[in-house]
Amino acid sequence: MKVVNLKQAILQAWKERWSDYQWAINMKKFFPKGATWDILNLADALLEQAMIGPSPNPLILSYLKYAISSQMVSYSSVLTAISKFDDFSRDLCVQALLDIMDMFCDRLSCHGKAEECIGLCRFPSTGVDTMPYWNLLPPKRPIKEVLTDIFAKVLEKGWVDSRSIHIFDTLLHMGGVYWFCNNLIKELLKETRKEHALRAVELLYSIFCLDMQQVTLVLLGHILPGLLTDSSKWHSLMDPPGTALAKLAVWCALSSYSSHKGQASTRQKKRHREDIEDYISLFPLDDVQPSKLMRLLSSNEDDANILSSPNRSMSSSLSASQLHTVNMRDPLNRVLANLFLLISSILGSRTAGPHTQFVQWFMEECVDCLEQGGRGSVLQFMPFTTVSELVKVSAMSSPKVVLAITDLSLPLGRQVAAKAIAAL
């Protein structure tokens, strides 16, 4: 049988709408038996084709799921392919990858063929040598158990030794950023002892430095919004774990933004305009037109409707970052902007609960970090209208706080600060 190009074979199957079973039969006809599907990089080719657009291709994903179920491809080859995906701005694609991992993640353990174990633990980035720490993991144990056990040990000790950090690094690349971050946050939220919860924050911050940028995108863009919008999870945000999580989230946000500020992402430069537009459509913001901004900035201070009108979309999401023309196509900037829009929505709602208390703790930590001289403030992404809601909170109802959280370099920032202080 004539061997065809693997990509062409996948595209042909998609165009002719083959079922997953038909696809598997025809693929085995197209290619000889001498080479395994892992050598041909089948998992990588399927994921590459499935993740081209803003949302995953369901038919091609069904081929990959069939390949996993029928053991055409190994778990290590699938994990390696997934680890190459780094565009966390595409929520639907991220969710699809998580669904794929759910198919086999619980069955992963650290035994089997030596080459597969090494493959699972190989650092995916270009130019980084194979990690030699895979034999540090206990044999025949699910990786989630290994993660929870090693975290419990470092939490009890109060510090992370080199052996532990190597194990965390291996688990990060085996399970992926979302799996790693999500499970460690779950462990933090289980902690009811205040001293241990605060200790966990410091430990997790140091552990997350293994890949702080990607962890921050996952934490602020997926995990926090999920906790804040799901009422069944609000109980987990109560003090002390809720306070600890708010502190950790702010630390990660400030660390990532400070190191990220002013640096252009190589991947972002290579992205096509179509991908950028697709990304923006997934995370819509109220991008105010310049003409509207000029009218707003030149309006009279005594205009009672300038900041309070609920019918004007401009007043609901306009932030200092937009007036400073911060690049909202950047993933971190966009995640921060959307998180602060969610925070503003929660503060303005009439539903009180642990989630509203968490938001207050988050904002208080932002202010504390500002007062301690923290650079690269993320508060520029906060809508101006949030200020009037924050001053209603007793812990933040002071002129000092108002002046700290508003951008006084902008005319509108000074207007907002003046109105908020006058309302105290």
N, C-alpha and C positions, 0 to 999 in steps of 0.2 A: 504494500500500500504506500502510496506517495506521501512523504512527510510534508506537511504544510506549515506555514508560519503559525506559531501559537496564538498570536494576537489576531491574525486573520481568522483562525478557526473559531475563536470566541465571538468575534464580530459576526461571522456567518451564522452561528447558532442564535445570536440575538436577533439578527435581521429575519431569520426564518422562524423565529419563535419556537425553538425546540424546547421540549420539557426537560427537566433536569435528568431524567432517565435516558431520554434520547441523546442528550448531550454527552453523557458518560459513555454510552455505547459508541457513538461516532468518534469521540476523542480517542478511544482505544483502537479504533480502526485507522485513524489518521497517523498515529505515532507508533513506532516499533516498541517491542517489549524490552529491548536492551537497556533503555534509559528510564529511570524512575521519574515520577512526576515532580518530586522535590528537586532533582537535578535540572529538570526543565523549567523550574520556578513557576509551576502552575498557580500556586496560591498567590504569588506576587503579581502575576499577569492578570488574574481574575480581579483582584482588589484594585489594581491600577485602572482597569476598564470600568469597574463598578463605581468608582469614586471620582469620575471625571467632572460631573456636573455639581450643582449646588445640593442636590439630593441623590442618594445612592440609586443605582439601577437595580430594581428588585429581581429582574430575571437573571442577571449575571450573578447577583448575590445568591440566588437559589442554586446556581451551579456550584458555588463555593461551599455552601452548606451541605450539598449532596456529596461533594468531594471529601468533606470532613467526616460526615456520617459513614461513608463507605470506606474510609481510611485510604482514599487515593492519595491524600496529602497528609503529612505528619503535623502534629500540633506545633512543633518547633518552627516549621516553615510558615505556618499561618501566623504565629506570634511575631516572627521576624518581619513578615509582610505588614502586619498591623503596626509594628513599631516605627515603620517608615512614614506613617501618616502623621502630620504635624499641624494640619490646618483645623484647629479646634473651633474656628469660627463657624464651621458648617455643622450645626447641631444635628441635623438629620443623619449625616454621615457618621458623626460620633456615636449616635444612638445605635446605628446599624452595626458598627464595630463592636459595641458593648454587647449587643445581642449575640453576635457571633462568638465572642469570648465566653458568654454564658453557656454556650453549648458544651464546653469542655474544661472550663477553668477549674471547676471543683474536682476534676479528675486528674489534674496535673500534680505530679509529685517529682521528687528528685531522684528517681531511679530509672533504669532502662538502659538503652544503648549509650555508651560513653559519648559518641559523636553527637547524639541528640541533646544530651545534657549540656555539652559545651555549646552547641548551637543556641540553646535557650538562653544561656548566660552571656552570649556574645554582645558586646556593646554595639548598638546599631550605627553609631555615628562614623562618618568617614575619617580615616586616619587614626582611629583608636584601636589599640591592640586587644586581642581576645582577653577577657577577664579571667584570671586564674583562680577565682574564689568559689567556683561552683561546688567544689568538694567540701566547702564549709557548711553547706546545708545538710540537715539531718536526712537520711535516706527514707524513702517510702512514707513521706508525710505531705499532705496537701500544703500548698504554699501559703494559703491563708492562715493555717495553724502556725506555720513557721513565723509569719509576720506578727501575729498577735502575741506569740510567746516571746519573741525577741524584744518587742516593744515593752511588754510587761517587765522584763528583766532590766532593761535600761531605765525604765521609770522607777523601779525600786532602788536601783543604784544611784540614780540621779545624774548620770553622765553616759556618753556614748563612746565606747572604746573603738579602736581601729577594726577589730574583728567584726563588731556589730555593724559598723558603718559599711563594711564590705558586703555583709549579708543584706543590709537594706538596699544597697546599690544593685545587687544581683536581683533581688525581689522586684525592684522598680522596673528593671528591664525585662523581667519575666512576665509580670502581670500588666505592665503598662502604667502610664501616669494616673489615669482615672481610677483604676483598680487600687493602686498603691495609696493614693491620696484619700479616696473615699473610705477605705477600710481603716486607715489610721485616724481619720476624723471620727469614725464610729467609736473607736477605742477612747478617744478624748471625751466624747459625749457620754460615755458610760461612767466617767470618773465623778463621783459625788463628794470627794474630799477636796476642799479648797486648796490646800497646800499641794496636793498631788496634781490637781488640775493646772495650777500655775506652773508647776515643774514640767508638766507635759507640754505646755506651750513652748517653753524654751528648748526642750528636747526636739519637738516636732519642727520648730523653726530651723534648727541645725540640720535635721535630717532632710528637710525639704530643700536645703541648699544644694542637694545632689542635682536638682533640676528646677531651680526656683521659678524660672519664667513659665515653664509649662505647668508646674504645680499651681501657680497663681491663676493662670487662665482657667484651669479646671475648678479650682476652689471658688473663685469669684464668679465664674461664668456658668457653672453647672451645680455644684454642691450647695452653695449658699442660697441661690434662687430656689432650688428644690426644697430646702428646709423652710424657707420663709413663705412659700406659697402653698405648702401642703399642711393643712391644719392638723392632720394626724401625727405630724412630726414636731409640732410646736412644743410639746412637753419636754423634748430633749434639749431645748434652748434655755431652760431655766438655769438659775445660778446654782452651783458654780460652773458647770460645763459651758453654759451659754456665754458667760463672761469671758471664759478662757478662749472659746472659739472666736469671739469678737476681737479679742486682742491679737490672736494668731493671724486672723484674716487681715487686719490692718498692717501688722508687721510685714506680712508677705506682699501686700499691695505696695507699701512704701519701698520695700527693698527692690521689688521688680521694677517699679516705675523709676526709681532713682538710677538704677543701673541701665535701664532701657532708654531713658530720656536722651534725646538728641542722637540716638544711634539708629540708623536705618537698617531694617531687617533685610538680609540678603535674599531670603525667600520672598519677601514682599516685593522687592524690585523685579523679581522674575515672574510674578503673577500677572496673568493676562487681565486686561481691563474687564473682560466678561466675568472672570472669577470675582473681581472686586465688586462689581455691581451685584452679583448674586449674593455675596456676603452681606452687603448693605441691605438688601431686600430681606434677609433673614433676621437682621437686627435693626429694624427701622428706628430712626431717631427723628426728632422734630428739628430737622435742619432748616433753620430760619433763613429766609432769603435776605441778602444784603440790604435791599431797600427797606425791608421791615425793621432790620436792626438799626438803620440810620434814623428811621422815624421814632423808634423806641428810645434811642439814646438822646435824641434832640427834643423829646417831649418835656413838658413842664413837670417839675417835681410835685406840684400840688394837684396833678391829675389823679383823682382817686382810683381810676380804673387801671392805671399803668401796671400794677403788680397783682391786683386782686381779682381781675376778671376771669372766671372759670371757663368762659367760652372762647378765650383766645388761646390757640394752641401754642403761641409764642411764649406765653407766660408759664406754661406748665413744664417746659423742659429746657428753656434757655439757660445756659451755664457760662461761666467765665472761659471755659476751654473753647467754646464756640467763638467767642469774641476774640480770643487769642489765636484763632485759626489753627487749633491743634488738629493733626491729621487723624480724622475719625475712621480712616480705612485701616489703621493699624489695629491688630487684634486686641492688644492690651488696652489701648485707649477706648476702644469700643466696648469691651467688657466692663471697664470701670464706669463708662457713661451709662450703660444699661443697669448696672448695679445701683448707681445713685438714683436713677429714675425709679427703680423698684423701692428703694428706701424712701424717696419722696412720696410715692404712692401710699406706702404703709403708714407714714407719719400723718398723712392727710386723711386717712380713712377713719371710720368711726369704730372699727373693730379692734379692741384692745386685747392683749394677750402676751404670752412669752415672746412672740415674734416682734411685737412693738418694743418690748423691753430690750431685746437683743439689738435692735436698730439703734436705740439710745446708747447702749454700751459701745457699739461700733463707732458712733459719732463722738462719744466722749474720749475714746482711745485716739481717734484722729486728732482731736484738739490737744490731748496730752502730749502726743508726739510732736505737734507743732510747737507747743510751749517749751519742749525740751530741745528745740533747735533742729528738728527733723527737716531734711531737705526733700525737694521733689514732691510737694504736697499733692495728694490726689483729690483734695477738696475742690479743685477747680472744675471737676466734673459734676459737682453737685448743682442741681438747678437752683437758681436764685430764690425761687418760691419756697424752697425747703427751709430757708432761714426763719421765716415767720412761723413755721411749725416747730422748729427746734427751740425757739425762745419760750414756747409754752411748757417745755420740760424744765422743772425746777432746777435741776443740776446744771442746766445750760442757759438759764435766764439771767445773763449778766452782760453788761456792755463789753467786758473783756473778751468773752466768748464770741460775741457777735463780730467784733473787730477782727478776731482771729480767723473766723471761717469765711469771711467775705473778702473779695479781691478789691482792695481800696485803690488800686491803680486804674480801675475802670470807673467812668462816671456812673454807670448803672450799679456797680458794686457799692459805691458811696451812697447812692440813693437808697438801696436796699438796707444797708447798715443803719442809715439815719432813721428810716421808718421803723426798723425793728427795735432800735434803742428807744425811740419815742414811745413805742407800745409797751415797754417794760413797766 
